[in-house]
Amino acid sequence: MPCYQCGARQTDPVRGVSPWRRGVRGEVQVLICPDCQLSHDLELDVCESCGSSSLICRLGEVECRSCGSVRLARLSAPTGSTPLPGLADEVEAALNRVLGLSRH
């Protein structure tokens, strides 16, 4: 999953805690790259109980990591995800590299 703001993709993780951050925007789980985390305008959803933006979305629920509040995700949220342009080409190129195939 790429950064929701700039589209950067995660590379292979190094040992330790990931510098990428999770958040919820429009009832959908998103990732934020380290560079975009410096932005003060991330426009993330906030907890209705405590106002924290430390939310996670899973199995139709949104949970606040700060206060533990859990609520159902709103049904108006988009349920499908649209792949980013070029994703199919990136996947094809990666498979070709791994399998040693040449692109026609």
N, CA, C and O atoms as a printed pandas DataFrame, in Angstrom:
     atom_number atom_name residue_name chain_id  residue_number  x_coord  y_coord  z_coord
0              1         N          MET        A               1    0.854   -1.170    0.000
1              2        CA          MET        A               1    0.000    0.000    0.000
2              3         C          MET        A               1    0.903    1.237    0.000
3              4         O          MET        A               1    1.801    1.343    0.835
4              5         N          PRO        A               2    0.675    2.164   -0.920
5              6        CA          PRO        A               2    1.508    3.365   -1.000
6              7         C          PRO        A               2    1.054    4.439    0.002
7              8         O          PRO        A               2   -0.014    4.339    0.605
8              9         N          CYS        A               3    1.887    5.452    0.157
9             10        CA          CYS        A               3    1.532    6.615    0.969
10            11         C          CYS        A               3    0.321    7.282    0.322
11            12         O          CYS        A               3    0.311    7.507   -0.888
12            13         N          TYR        A               4   -0.685    7.594    1.108
13            14        CA          TYR        A               4   -1.909    8.152    0.532
14            15         C          TYR        A               4   -1.704    9.562    0.006
15            16         O          TYR        A               4   -2.481   10.012   -0.835
16            17         N          GLN        A               5   -0.681   10.279    0.474
17            18        CA          GLN        A               5   -0.487   11.656    0.023
18            19         C          GLN        A               5    0.390   11.755   -1.215
19            20         O          GLN        A               5    0.029   12.427   -2.182
20            21         N          CYS        A               6    1.546   11.085   -1.192
21            22        CA          CYS        A               6    2.495   11.262   -2.297
22            23         C          CYS        A               6    2.610   10.045   -3.198
23            24         O          CYS        A               6    3.192   10.141   -4.278
24            25         N          GLY        A               7    2.070    8.897   -2.784
25            26        CA          GLY        A               7    2.114    7.697   -3.605
26            27         C          GLY        A               7    3.396    6.894   -3.480
27            28         O          GLY        A               7    3.554    5.882   -4.162
28            29         N          ALA        A               8    4.325    7.327   -2.614
29            30        CA          ALA        A               8    5.576    6.575   -2.422
30            31         C          ALA        A               8    5.250    5.185   -1.896
31            32         O          ALA        A               8    4.316    4.999   -1.116
32            33         N          ARG        A               9    6.033    4.225   -2.335
33            34        CA          ARG        A               9    5.822    2.845   -1.893
34            35         C          ARG        A               9    6.879    2.463   -0.864
35            36         O          ARG        A               9    8.025    2.908   -0.929
36            37         N          GLN        A              10    6.470    1.636    0.079
37            38        CA          GLN        A              10    7.405    1.140    1.078
38            39         C          GLN        A              10    8.430    0.237    0.418
39            40         O          GLN        A              10    8.127   -0.477   -0.538
40            41         N          THR        A              11    9.626    0.279    0.933
41            42        CA          THR        A              11   10.664   -0.652    0.490
42            43         C          THR        A              11   10.732   -1.779    1.513
43            44         O          THR        A              11    9.996   -1.767    2.500
44            45         N          ASP        A              12   11.597   -2.737    1.287
45            46        CA          ASP        A              12   11.751   -3.825    2.244
46            47         C          ASP        A              12   12.066   -3.242    3.614
47            48         O          ASP        A              12   12.930   -2.374    3.736
48            49         N          PRO        A              13   11.377   -3.710    4.633
49            50        CA          PRO        A              13   11.584   -3.145    5.968
50            51         C          PRO        A              13   12.948   -3.503    6.545
51            52         O          PRO        A              13   13.512   -4.559    6.255
52            53         N          VAL        A              14   13.449   -2.614    7.352
53            54        CA          VAL        A              14   14.677   -2.879    8.103
54            55         C          VAL        A              14   14.255   -3.318    9.492
55            56         O          VAL        A              14   13.089   -3.188    9.866
56            57         N          ARG        A              15   15.193   -3.831   10.247
57            58        CA          ARG        A              15   14.858   -4.269   11.604
58            59         C          ARG        A              15   14.383   -3.091   12.438
59            60         O          ARG        A              15   14.831   -1.957   12.266
60            61         N          GLY        A              16   13.481   -3.388   13.331
61            62        CA          GLY        A              16   12.988   -2.359   14.236
62            63         C          GLY        A              16   11.641   -1.820   13.813
63            64         O          GLY        A              16   10.967   -2.379   12.948
64            65         N          VAL        A              17   11.268   -0.733   14.435
65            66        CA          VAL        A              17    9.970   -0.109   14.198
66            67         C          VAL        A              17    9.975    0.592   12.850
67            68         O          VAL        A              17   10.935    1.280   12.501
68            69         N          SER        A              18    8.904    0.414   12.100
69            70        CA          SER        A              18    8.782    1.047   10.789
70            71         C          SER        A              18    8.608    2.553   10.951
71            72         O          SER        A              18    7.882    2.993   11.842
72            73         N          PRO        A              19    9.264    3.354   10.101
73            74        CA          PRO        A              19    9.071    4.801   10.165
74            75         C          PRO        A              19    7.753    5.239    9.527
75            76         O          PRO        A              19    7.372    6.403    9.645
76            77         N          TRP        A              20    7.060    4.336    8.860
77            78        CA          TRP        A              20    5.769    4.644    8.245
78            79         C          TRP        A              20    4.701    4.642    9.333
79            80         O          TRP        A              20    4.804    3.902   10.311
80            81         N          ARG        A              21    3.684    5.467    9.161
81            82        CA          ARG        A              21    2.605    5.604   10.138
82            83         C          ARG        A              21    1.289    5.172    9.510
83            84         O          ARG        A              21    1.046    5.414    8.328
84            85         N          ARG        A              22    0.447    4.532   10.306
85            86        CA          ARG        A              22   -0.896    4.183    9.859
86            87         C          ARG        A              22   -1.871    5.249   10.335
87            88         O          ARG        A              22   -1.654    5.900   11.358
88            89         N          GLY        A              23   -2.936    5.414    9.585
89            90        CA          GLY        A              23   -3.988    6.340    9.972
90            91         C          GLY        A              23   -5.270    5.962    9.262
91            92         O          GLY        A              23   -5.304    5.017    8.474
92            93         N          VAL        A              24   -6.319    6.703    9.547
93            94        CA          VAL        A              24   -7.607    6.476    8.898
94            95         C          VAL        A              24   -8.031    7.789    8.258
95            96         O          VAL        A              24   -8.016    8.844    8.892
96            97         N          ARG        A              25   -8.405    7.703    7.002
97            98        CA          ARG        A              25   -8.877    8.884    6.273
98            99         C          ARG        A              25  -10.097    8.463    5.465
99           100         O          ARG        A              25  -10.018    7.559    4.633
100          101         N          GLY        A              26  -11.221    9.118    5.711
101          102        CA          GLY        A              26  -12.451    8.751    5.008
102          103         C          GLY        A              26  -12.877    7.328    5.287
103          104         O          GLY        A              26  -13.380    6.637    4.402
104          105         N          GLU        A              27  -12.672    6.879    6.543
105          106        CA          GLU        A              27  -13.062    5.536    6.973
106          107         C          GLU        A              27  -12.221    4.430    6.343
107          108         O          GLU        A              27  -12.613    3.264    6.392
108          109         N          VAL        A              28  -11.075    4.768    5.754
109          110        CA          VAL        A              28  -10.211    3.782    5.106
110          111         C          VAL        A              28   -8.823    3.855    5.731
111          112         O          VAL        A              28   -8.293    4.943    5.952
112          113         N          GLN        A              29   -8.236    2.691    6.015
113          114        CA          GLN        A              29   -6.873    2.624    6.546
114          115         C          GLN        A              29   -5.900    3.145    5.494
115          116         O          GLN        A              29   -5.968    2.739    4.334
116          117         N          VAL        A              30   -4.993    4.043    5.888
117          118        CA          VAL        A              30   -3.988    4.582    4.975
118          119         C          VAL        A              30   -2.616    4.508    5.624
119          120         O          VAL        A              30   -2.493    4.385    6.843
120          121         N          LEU        A              31   -1.583    4.587    4.787
121          122        CA          LEU        A              31   -0.209    4.674    5.266
122          123         C          LEU        A              31    0.331    6.060    4.949
123          124         O          LEU        A              31   -0.025    6.663    3.936
124          125         N          ILE        A              32    1.200    6.558    5.830
125          126        CA          ILE        A              32    1.825    7.861    5.626
126          127         C          ILE        A              32    3.333    7.655    5.687
127          128         O          ILE        A              32    3.855    7.142    6.677
128          129         N          CYS        A              33    4.038    8.058    4.618
129          130        CA          CYS        A              33    5.489    7.897    4.563
130          131         C          CYS        A              33    6.155    8.876    5.534
131          132         O          CYS        A              33    5.524    9.844    5.957
132          133         N          PRO        A              34    7.412    8.639    5.891
133          134        CA          PRO        A              34    8.109    9.530    6.821
134          135         C          PRO        A              34    8.167   10.987    6.344
135          136         O          PRO        A              34    8.050   11.899    7.162
136          137         N          ASP        A              35    8.343   11.222    5.046
137          138        CA          ASP        A              35    8.406   12.593    4.539
138          139         C          ASP        A              35    7.076   13.316    4.709
139          140         O          ASP        A              35    7.047   14.469    5.140
140          141         N          CYS        A              36    5.979   12.648    4.375
141          142        CA          CYS        A              36    4.655   13.280    4.472
142          143         C          CYS        A              36    4.212   13.458    5.925
143          144         O          CYS        A              36    3.350   14.289    6.210
144          145         N          GLN        A              37    4.793   12.686    6.846
145          146        CA          GLN        A              37    4.455   12.851    8.257
146          147         C          GLN        A              37    4.871   14.225    8.767
147          148         O          GLN        A              37    4.329   14.702    9.764
148          149         N          LEU        A              38    5.821   14.864    8.101
149          150        CA          LEU        A              38    6.275   16.201    8.497
150          151         C          LEU        A              38    5.232   17.264    8.190
151          152         O          LEU        A              38    5.268   18.357    8.755
152          153         N          SER        A              39    4.295   16.943    7.287
153          154        CA          SER        A              39    3.225   17.868    6.931
154          155         C          SER        A              39    2.275   18.015    8.116
155          156         O          SER        A              39    1.957   17.037    8.793
156          157         N          HIS        A              40    1.831   19.232    8.359
157          158        CA          HIS        A              40    0.909   19.463    9.467
158          159         C          HIS        A              40   -0.535   19.355    9.008
159          160         O          HIS        A              40   -1.445   19.525    9.819
160          161         N          ASP        A              41   -0.773   19.078    7.735
161          162        CA          ASP        A              41   -2.124   19.000    7.201
162          163         C          ASP        A              41   -2.368   17.623    6.591
163          164         O          ASP        A              41   -2.545   17.498    5.380
164          165         N          LEU        A              42   -2.376   16.589    7.435
165          166        CA          LEU        A              42   -2.561   15.222    6.947
166          167         C          LEU        A              42   -4.023   14.892    6.682
167          168         O          LEU        A              42   -4.312   13.916    5.990
168          169         N          GLU        A              43   -4.944   15.673    7.209
169          170        CA          GLU        A              43   -6.378   15.485    6.998
170          171         C          GLU        A              43   -6.838   14.067    7.354
171          172         O          GLU        A              43   -7.621   13.459    6.626
172          173         N          LEU        A              44   -6.344   13.556    8.471
173          174        CA          LEU        A              44   -6.752   12.238    8.942
174          175         C          LEU        A              44   -8.025   12.354    9.771
175          176         O          LEU        A              44   -8.301   13.399   10.360
176          177         N          ASP        A              45   -8.800   11.266    9.812
177          178        CA          ASP        A              45   -9.966   11.215   10.676
178          179         C          ASP        A              45   -9.497   11.263   12.124
179          180         O          ASP        A              45   -8.380   10.847   12.433
180          181         N          VAL        A              46  -10.340   11.764   13.003
181          182        CA          VAL        A              46   -9.999   11.824   14.419
182          183         C          VAL        A              46  -11.060   11.083   15.234
183          184         O          VAL        A              46  -12.197   10.907   14.797
184          185         N          CYS        A              47  -10.659   10.662   16.412
185          186        CA          CYS        A              47  -11.547    9.954   17.331
186          187         C          CYS        A              47  -12.657   10.887   17.780
187          188         O          CYS        A              47  -12.406   12.039   18.134
188          189         N          GLU        A              48  -13.880   10.387   17.763
189          190        CA          GLU        A              48  -15.025   11.178   18.202
190          191         C          GLU        A              48  -15.037   11.361   19.712
191          192         O          GLU        A              48  -15.694   12.270   20.219
192          193         N          SER        A              49  -14.311   10.500   20.443
193          194        CA          SER        A              49  -14.293   10.587   21.907
194          195         C          SER        A              49  -13.194   11.505   22.428
195          196         O          SER        A              49  -13.444   12.350   23.288
196          197         N          CYS        A              50  -11.963   11.342   21.903
197          198        CA          CYS        A              50  -10.836   12.085   22.475
198          199         C          CYS        A              50  -10.146   13.033   21.497
199          200         O          CYS        A              50   -9.309   13.834   21.913
200          201         N          GLY        A              51  -10.480   12.961   20.197
201          202        CA          GLY        A              51   -9.884   13.864   19.211
202          203         C          GLY        A              51   -8.540   13.423   18.667
203          204         O          GLY        A              51   -7.936   14.150   17.878
204          205         N          SER        A              52   -8.052   12.252   19.063
205          206        CA          SER        A              52   -6.764   11.746   18.589
206          207         C          SER        A              52   -6.880   11.262   17.142
207          208         O          SER        A              52   -7.940   10.802   16.716
208          209         N          SER        A              53   -5.779   11.372   16.393
209          210        CA          SER        A              53   -5.761   10.845   15.024
210          211         C          SER        A              53   -5.095    9.473   14.969
211          212         O          SER        A              53   -4.825    8.961   13.882
212          213         N          SER        A              54   -4.827    8.872   16.126
213          214        CA          SER        A              54   -4.219    7.539   16.192
214          215         C          SER        A              54   -5.289    6.465   16.046
215          216         O          SER        A              54   -5.602    5.747   16.995
216          217         N          LEU        A              55   -5.843    6.368   14.840
217          218        CA          LEU        A              55   -6.917    5.415   14.575
218          219         C          LEU        A              55   -6.434    4.289   13.687
219          220         O          LEU        A              55   -5.517    4.463   12.884
220          221         N          ILE        A              56   -7.064    3.120   13.839
221          222        CA          ILE        A              56   -6.864    2.014   12.908
222          223         C          ILE        A              56   -8.241    1.532   12.471
223          224         O          ILE        A              56   -9.212    1.619   13.222
224          225         N          CYS        A              57   -8.309    1.028   11.256
225          226        CA          CYS        A              57   -9.573    0.547   10.704
226          227         C          CYS        A              57   -9.386   -0.921   10.345
227          228         O          CYS        A              57   -8.467   -1.280    9.609
228          229         N          ARG        A              58  -10.264   -1.760   10.869
229          230        CA          ARG        A              58  -10.179   -3.188   10.566
230          231         C          ARG        A              58  -11.539   -3.844   10.748
231          232         O          ARG        A              58  -12.276   -3.533   11.683
232          233         N          LEU        A              59  -11.851   -4.737    9.853
233          234        CA          LEU        A              59  -13.074   -5.532    9.915
234          235         C          LEU        A              59  -14.318   -4.680   10.171
235          236         O          LEU        A              59  -15.174   -5.048   10.975
236          237         N          GLY        A              60  -14.412   -3.554    9.491
237          238        CA          GLY        A              60  -15.597   -2.724    9.601
238          239         C          GLY        A              60  -15.680   -1.892   10.864
239          240         O          GLY        A              60  -16.721   -1.301   11.149
240          241         N          GLU        A              61  -14.588   -1.837   11.631
241          242        CA          GLU        A              61  -14.550   -1.040   12.847
242          243         C          GLU        A              61  -13.396   -0.056   12.799
243          244         O          GLU        A              61  -12.377   -0.303   12.155
244          245         N          VAL        A              62  -13.569    1.058   13.486
245          246        CA          VAL        A              62  -12.494    2.038   13.645
246          247         C          VAL        A              62  -12.182    2.089   15.135
247          248         O          VAL        A              62  -13.066    2.330   15.957
248          249         N          GLU        A              63  -10.899    1.855   15.479
249          250        CA          GLU        A              63  -10.479    1.836   16.874
250          251         C          GLU        A              63   -9.475    2.944   17.125
251          252         O          GLU        A              63   -8.584    3.182   16.310
252          253         N          CYS        A              64   -9.621    3.616   18.252
253          254        CA          CYS        A              64   -8.682    4.656   18.657
254          255         C          CYS        A              64   -7.582    4.021   19.485
255          256         O          CYS        A              64   -7.859    3.360   20.486
256          257         N          ARG        A              65   -6.330    4.217   19.073
257          258        CA          ARG        A              65   -5.197    3.677   19.817
258          259         C          ARG        A              65   -4.924    4.475   21.084
259          260         O          ARG        A              65   -4.230    3.989   21.977
260          261         N          SER        A              66   -5.455    5.690   21.180
261          262        CA          SER        A              66   -5.219    6.521   22.363
262          263         C          SER        A              66   -6.168    6.179   23.513
263          264         O          SER        A              66   -5.723    5.942   24.636
264          265         N          CYS        A              67   -7.476    6.153   23.234
265          266        CA          CYS        A              67   -8.446    5.936   24.320
266          267         C          CYS        A              67   -9.130    4.574   24.273
267          268         O          CYS        A              67   -9.834    4.207   25.214
268          269         N          GLY        A              68   -8.934    3.815   23.188
269          270        CA          GLY        A              68   -9.530    2.482   23.090
270          271         C          GLY        A              68  -10.958    2.460   22.579
271          272         O          GLY        A              68  -11.557    1.390   22.472
272          273         N          SER        A              69  -11.512    3.616   22.261
273          274        CA          SER        A              69  -12.877    3.696   21.747
274          275         C          SER        A              69  -12.986    2.937   20.423
275          276         O          SER        A              69  -12.110    3.047   19.565
276          277         N          VAL        A              70  -14.064    2.170   20.265
277          278        CA          VAL        A              70  -14.303    1.411   19.038
278          279         C          VAL        A              70  -15.689    1.765   18.523
279          280         O          VAL        A              70  -16.649    1.827   19.292
280          281         N          ARG        A              71  -15.789    1.995   17.224
281          282        CA          ARG        A              71  -17.086    2.266   16.610
282          283         C          ARG        A              71  -17.140    1.568   15.265
283          284         O          ARG        A              71  -16.106    1.218   14.697
284          285         N          LEU        A              72  -18.344    1.367   14.759
285          286        CA          LEU        A              72  -18.507    0.785   13.439
286          287         C          LEU        A              72  -18.101    1.810   12.388
287          288         O          LEU        A              72  -18.392    2.998   12.526
288          289         N          ALA        A              73  -17.434    1.350   11.346
289          290        CA          ALA        A              73  -17.102    2.228   10.232
290          291         C          ALA        A              73  -18.390    2.598    9.522
291          292         O          ALA        A              73  -19.295    1.772    9.398
292          293         N          ARG        A              74  -18.476    3.815    9.063
293          294        CA          ARG        A              74  -19.680    4.265    8.371
294          295         C          ARG        A              74  -19.813    3.555    7.029
295          296         O          ARG        A              74  -18.824    3.364    6.321
296          297         N          LEU        A              75  -21.025    3.170    6.685
297          298        CA          LEU        A              75  -21.267    2.434    5.444
298          299         C          LEU        A              75  -21.058    3.284    4.205
299          300         O          LEU        A              75  -20.914    2.742    3.110
300          301         N          SER        A              76  -21.039    4.611    4.349
301          302        CA          SER        A              76  -20.882    5.477    3.191
302          303         C          SER        A              76  -19.447    5.499    2.680
303          304         O          SER        A              76  -19.163    6.080    1.633
304          305         N          ALA        A              77  -18.551    4.867    3.419
305          306        CA          ALA        A              77  -17.150    4.856    3.001
306          307         C          ALA        A              77  -16.979    3.986    1.772
307          308         O          ALA        A              77  -17.703    3.004    1.609
308          309         N          PRO        A              78  -16.026    4.328    0.894
309          310        CA          PRO        A              78  -15.775    3.488   -0.269
310          311         C          PRO        A              78  -15.302    2.108    0.168
311          312         O          PRO        A              78  -14.424    1.988    1.022
312          313         N          THR        A              79  -15.882    1.078   -0.416
313          314        CA          THR        A              79  -15.530   -0.274   -0.022
314          315         C          THR        A              79  -14.449   -0.875   -0.897
315          316         O          THR        A              79  -13.692   -1.727   -0.433
316          317         N          GLY        A              80  -14.356   -0.462   -2.134
317          318        CA          GLY        A              80  -13.341   -0.997   -3.032
318          319         C          GLY        A              80  -12.168   -0.058   -3.123
319          320         O          GLY        A              80  -12.267    1.116   -2.768
320          321         N          SER        A              81  -11.064   -0.575   -3.597
321          322        CA          SER        A              81   -9.921    0.302   -3.794
322          323         C          SER        A              81   -9.539    0.267   -5.261
323          324         O          SER        A              81   -9.580   -0.778   -5.911
324          325         N          THR        A              82   -9.175    1.409   -5.757
325          326        CA          THR        A              82   -8.774    1.518   -7.147
326          327         C          THR        A              82   -7.259    1.507   -7.205
327          328         O          THR        A              82   -6.625    2.324   -6.537
328          329         N          PRO        A              83   -6.652    0.613   -7.977
329          330        CA          PRO        A              83   -5.202    0.591   -8.045
330          331         C          PRO        A              83   -4.661    1.881   -8.639
331          332         O          PRO        A              83   -5.283    2.499   -9.504
332          333         N          LEU        A              84   -3.504    2.268   -8.162
333          334        CA          LEU        A              84   -2.867    3.464   -8.697
334          335         C          LEU        A              84   -2.410    3.213  -10.122
335          336         O          LEU        A              84   -2.068    2.085  -10.478
336          337         N          PRO        A              85   -2.403    4.260  -10.943
337          338        CA          PRO        A              85   -1.912    4.087  -12.314
338          339         C          PRO        A              85   -0.479    3.569  -12.286
339          340         O          PRO        A              85    0.347    4.039  -11.503
340          341         N          GLY        A              86   -0.198    2.612  -13.134
341          342        CA          GLY        A              86    1.156    2.077  -13.224
342          343         C          GLY        A              86    1.429    0.910  -12.296
343          344         O          GLY        A              86    2.483    0.282  -12.404
344          345         N          LEU        A              87    0.519    0.599  -11.391
345          346        CA          LEU        A              87    0.754   -0.493  -10.463
346          347         C          LEU        A              87    0.917   -1.816  -11.197
347          348         O          LEU        A              87    1.811   -2.596  -10.867
348          349         N          ALA        A              88    0.080   -2.079  -12.176
349          350        CA          ALA        A              88    0.176   -3.329  -12.933
350          351         C          ALA        A              88    1.527   -3.430  -13.627
351          352         O          ALA        A              88    2.124   -4.505  -13.675
352          353         N          ASP        A              89    2.014   -2.307  -14.170
353          354        CA          ASP        A              89    3.325   -2.311  -14.822
354          355         C          ASP        A              89    4.442   -2.581  -13.824
355          356         O          ASP        A              89    5.391   -3.303  -14.130
356          357         N          GLU        A              90    4.332   -1.992  -12.610
357          358        CA          GLU        A              90    5.345   -2.220  -11.577
358          359         C          GLU        A              90    5.377   -3.689  -11.157
359          360         O          GLU        A              90    6.448   -4.270  -10.983
360          361         N          VAL        A              91    4.203   -4.277  -10.999
361          362        CA          VAL        A              91    4.119   -5.686  -10.601
362          363         C          VAL        A              91    4.683   -6.573  -11.698
363          364         O          VAL        A              91    5.440   -7.504  -11.425
364          365         N          GLU        A              92    4.316   -6.283  -12.935
365          366        CA          GLU        A              92    4.826   -7.067  -14.065
366          367         C          GLU        A              92    6.349   -6.981  -14.136
367          368         O          GLU        A              92    7.014   -7.999  -14.328
368          369         N          ALA        A              93    6.905   -5.793  -13.987
369          370        CA          ALA        A              93    8.361   -5.615  -14.044
370          371         C          ALA        A              93    9.047   -6.371  -12.906
371          372         O          ALA        A              93   10.095   -6.982  -13.111
372          373         N          ALA        A              94    8.464   -6.332  -11.714
373          374        CA          ALA        A              94    9.046   -7.045  -10.574
374          375         C          ALA        A              94    9.026   -8.551  -10.807
375          376         O          ALA        A              94   10.006   -9.240  -10.523
376          377         N          LEU        A              95    7.910   -9.064  -11.324
377          378        CA          LEU        A              95    7.833  -10.492  -11.623
378          379         C          LEU        A              95    8.843  -10.888  -12.690
379          380         O          LEU        A              95    9.483  -11.935  -12.589
380          381         N          ASN        A              96    8.982  -10.061  -13.698
381          382        CA          ASN        A              96    9.945  -10.348  -14.762
382          383         C          ASN        A              96   11.372  -10.383  -14.209
383          384         O          ASN        A              96   12.172  -11.231  -14.606
384          385         N          ARG        A              97   11.691   -9.461  -13.292
385          386        CA          ARG        A              97   13.035   -9.451  -12.691
386          387         C          ARG        A              97   13.256  -10.721  -11.892
387          388         O          ARG        A              97   14.301  -11.360  -12.014
388          389         N          VAL        A              98   12.281  -11.089  -11.077
389          390        CA          VAL        A              98   12.429  -12.253  -10.203
390          391         C          VAL        A              98   12.486  -13.536  -11.023
391          392         O          VAL        A              98   13.284  -14.428  -10.735
392          393         N          LEU        A              99   11.649  -13.625  -12.034
393          394        CA          LEU        A              99   11.586  -14.848  -12.835
394          395         C          LEU        A              99   12.582  -14.866  -13.986
395          396         O          LEU        A              99   12.711  -15.871  -14.685
396          397         N          GLY        A             100   13.286  -13.758  -14.182
397          398        CA          GLY        A             100   14.277  -13.687  -15.242
398          399         C          GLY        A             100   13.675  -13.641  -16.627
399          400         O          GLY        A             100   14.300  -14.095  -17.586
400          401         N          LEU        A             101   12.484  -13.106  -16.755
401          402        CA          LEU        A             101   11.815  -13.016  -18.061
402          403         C          LEU        A             101   12.116  -11.666  -18.679
403          404         O          LEU        A             101   12.353  -10.683  -17.978
404          405         N          SER        A             102   12.102  -11.633  -20.008
405          406        CA          SER        A             102   12.271  -10.341  -20.690
406          407         C          SER        A             102   10.905   -9.842  -21.098
407          408         O          SER        A             102   10.016  -10.629  -21.423
408          409         N          ARG        A             103   10.741   -8.538  -21.081
409          410        CA          ARG        A             103    9.457   -7.933  -21.411
410          411         C          ARG        A             103    9.346   -7.807  -22.930
411          412         O          ARG        A             103   10.288   -7.365  -23.588
412          413         N          HIS        A             104    8.198   -8.193  -23.483
413          414        CA          HIS        A             104    8.004   -8.119  -24.923
414          415         C          HIS        A             104    7.316   -6.858  -25.288
415          416         O          HIS        A             104    7.062   -6.612  -26.467
